[in-house]
Amino acid sequence: MRLNGTWRMRVLGALLATLAIGLLDTRAAFAQEAFPQGGFAQGGLGQESLGLRFTPINFQHDVVFTLVLGTDAATSARIAVTLARRLRQNGLDNPGGSAPAAPVRDAWIVPEGGWTLADYEQQCAADAKTRGAFIVMPPAITNAADNYIALLRSWTDVSFSVLVAECRHEGIGRSVMLSENGASLAPAPGRGGTTAVVWVSETPSRGRAGRSQVEFFPLTVLTSVYFAFAPQRLSQTTTVTAFPTPNPLPVGGARTSVSTLQSTTLNASGTGSLQSGVLSAFSGNGLGGTIGAQPSPETQALHAADDAIGHLLADQLNRDCKRLAPIPAFCGW
C-alpha cells in the first residue's frame, strides 16, 4: 500500500514524538540515579536543574567553614570573617601538647558569609577534605543611643548562638557526566559526606560596643543663656605705694606715693557675639555640633560581634574541649 504525502508526514511525526519521549525518560532516569536527593527539571542540564546552587570546591587540605544564617548579607559576611580570624588565633593560642587542644589548629578556615545550610551540605557531600563548619544562627542586633545633653553615647548589642557541624565521610560520590558537551559535573550530593551537629552553645553569646561624643552646641547654648541674663559688672582695685621723703629735698620736689587703679568689666553682649562667631565657624566648615568621631552602626556591630565571639571561645567552646570526655573531634580540627 502506498502512502500519499500527508500520511507520510503523519507517520514521520509520530515516530519523532515517540523517540523524543524515550530520550526524556532515559535522561530523567539517569539523573535520578545520579542525584537521588537533587531536583531534576526539564528546563535544562545546568547546576540549578540538578539541585546544585553552586559548584562545590575540592580542597587539597582539611578545611573548616564559618557561615552565618542571617538575613543581611553584609552583616553575615562580617561576622563570618571575624569568626574565622578569631578561630585561627584561638588555635595558635591553644596548640595542645600536655593541655587539651582547642579549635582550630591545623585545618584551613574559610569564611562563607553568603552560604546557606544547603550550600554547606553540598560541599560536605562533594569534598572529602571538608571537616565541618561553625554555623552562627541568625544574630540579634540592637542599636541604641543615650543622650545626656552634653554627652551622647551610642552602643550596639549583638547576641547569637553557634552550632558546630561535623562532616562525616563514608565515601565520595562519583563524578557524573550529564552535560551534552561532555563537561564533568560535581559529585552527587548524598553519595559522599553527611552532616551532623556535634556541639551547640549552651547560651547565646553576647557582645557590646559603643562610642561617646561630646555635644558642643548644648554647651554653647547653656553658656549663652547664662551670659544673656548676667548683668554687666565692673570691679576696680586701687593700689597706693608710698616712698620715704628724702632729706634734703631734691630740686623740683620728691615723689612720696604712687596710686595704681585696676578695673575688670564683664560684658555680656560682647561674650555673646564671640560665641556666635565660634558657632558660625564650626557650621561653615562642616564640623557640626559633635566633637569626636561619628559612630557607624556597621562598625559597632562588627566590634560587638567580635566581643561576643571572644566570650564564646573562652566561656564555652574551649571550656568544653577541656572538660568533656572523650574530647570532641572538632577540638582537634
Disulfide bonds with the S-S distance in Angstrom:
Cys124-Cys167 1.94
Cys321-Cys331 1.95
